[in-house]
């Protein structure tokens, strides 16, 4: 069944929006998956902050061109589905690779990260990355460590100086008290 020109333009616009909202795209072949299996996959991907769409290859290539990304011609062949990774690239990659492991009908073909095309092995490597929240926390920890060390270094001389002064004053008071207690007549 032929798709009308308006419907094609609508689909391309939808793909462009999904691509613009994504950190990366994972390209799969879904030959033979049933509708319930696709619905299960979509639900899992949504939980991981992504989406999945069965696409028409020529329209997907047009959308990629429109956004200025490589068209990945060798990956966009046969029945293709695109996993759009909105906020959690490693999480969506993990969901999709786990689903493919448990289902021989789905094959991870590769993907796009930025303007780079990656193969299936690259997608599998993505699954090993920590979630973005963990990376942000690690980065923040790295940025805070030198600052806290700097504050400690700057405070050390001042606290040592105060310690010396207070120690000297205490010693002086102790000497005066001792002198006064030995010679009570002279102290008066």
N, C-alpha and C positions, 0 to 999 in steps of 0.2 A: 504494500500500500504506500503510495507516494505521500510525502508530507508537503503541505502547502508552503509557499514562500514565507508567509507571515509566521507560521509555526516554526520554521527553520530559524528565522530572525529572533523569535522569542526564545528558542532553545539556546542559540548562540549568546544572547544577552544573559541568560540564566547561567551558562557556563562561565562567561566572563566575570560575572558577579561572584560566583563560587571561587574562581581562580584568584581574584583580587582579595578575597577574604581569607585565603589560605596561606599557611607557611610552606606547604608543600603538597604535592599530589602523588598518590600511589596508583599505578596503572595495573589493572588485573584483567585476566581473561576469566569469564564466568560461565563458559559453555556448559549447559546442562543443569545449572542450578535452578531449583524450583522457586516459585514465588515465596513460599514460607521461609525457605533458606535465605533468600535475599532480604526478606523482612527482618529475620533474626540478625543478619549481618549489619543491616542499617541501624537497628536498635543498639547493637553493641558499639558501633562507630559513633552514634550520637552521644552515648554515655562517655566516650573518650573525647568529646568535643570536636567531632568531625561530621562529615556527611558522605554519602555514597550515591552515585548516579550511574545508571547504564546509559551510555552515550552512543551517538552515531559518530563514527570516526571522522568523517569529513567536517562535521560541525565542531567537533572538539578541536581539530586542527585549526579551523578558522578562528575559534575563540582564543587559542594559544597564540596565533599570529597577531590577533587584535591586541592582545596584552603585551606582546613583544617577547614572548618566550619561545624556546625551540619547540618545534612541532612533534618531535619524537616519533617520526614516521615509522621506524621499525617496531615501536611498541604499540602503536595505534593500528593494529591489524586484527581482524577477527572480531568476535563479540567482546567488547571492552567495557569495563566499568571503572570509574575514577573515584578514588577515595580522597576527599578533600580534607586536609588537616588544618582546622581552623585555629586552634590554640595549643594543641598538644601533639606535635608531630610524632614523637616517640610512642606515645600512647596509641594513636591511631594505627601506626605501623605495626605495633605489637598485636592489636586486635586483629588486623587483617592477616598477618602472618600466622597467628594462632588458628584463625578460621581456616586458612588454606591448608595448614597441617592436618586439621581434622576433617577436611573435605577435599577429596581428590579432584573435584570438578572445578575448583577455583585455583588459578595459578597467578602468583605475583610475577608480573613481567618487569617492573621497574618503577621509575617515577621521576619527578621533577622537584628539585629544591632550588629555589631562586631560578637562575638561568642554567643550572646544571642538570643534565640528564644522568640518572643513576640506574644501575641494573638491579637485578633481584638481590644480589649479595649486598649492595648498598642499602637497600630497604631493610634487610635483615640486620645490618649494622646499626641502623637507626633505632631498632628495638632495644639496643643495649645502652642507649643514652638515658640519663636520668630525666625525670619530668622537669619542665621549665621552672617550676617553683623551687625545686632543689638546686638547680643551677643558679637561680637568682640568689638564694640564701647563701650558697657557697661564695658567690661573687661579692655579696655584701659583707660576708665574714672576712674575705681577703682585703676588702677596702677598709674595713673598720680596724683590723689588726694594726697596721702602721699608725693609725691615728691614736689608738689607745697606748701604743708604745711611746709615741711622741709626747703625749700628755704625761705619762709616767716619767719620762726622761726630763721634761721641763719642770715637773713638780719635785723631783728628787733633790736638786741643789737648794731649792727654797726650804724644803723640810729639813735638810741637813743643816742649813744655816740657822734655822730657828732652833734646832736641837742643840747646836753648839752654844748659841746665845743663852738658851734656858739652862743648859748645863753649867755654863760659866756663872750665871746669876745664882743658881742653887749653891754652887761651891762657895761663892762669895758670902752668901747668907750663912752657910754652915761655918765658914771661917769666923765671921763676925760673932755668931752665936757661941762658938767655942771660946773665942777670946773673951767675950763678955762673961761667960760662966767661970773662967779661970780667974779673972781679975775683976770681981764685981765692984771693987772700990774705984778702980781706974775707969771702968766703963761709965760710972755715974758722973 
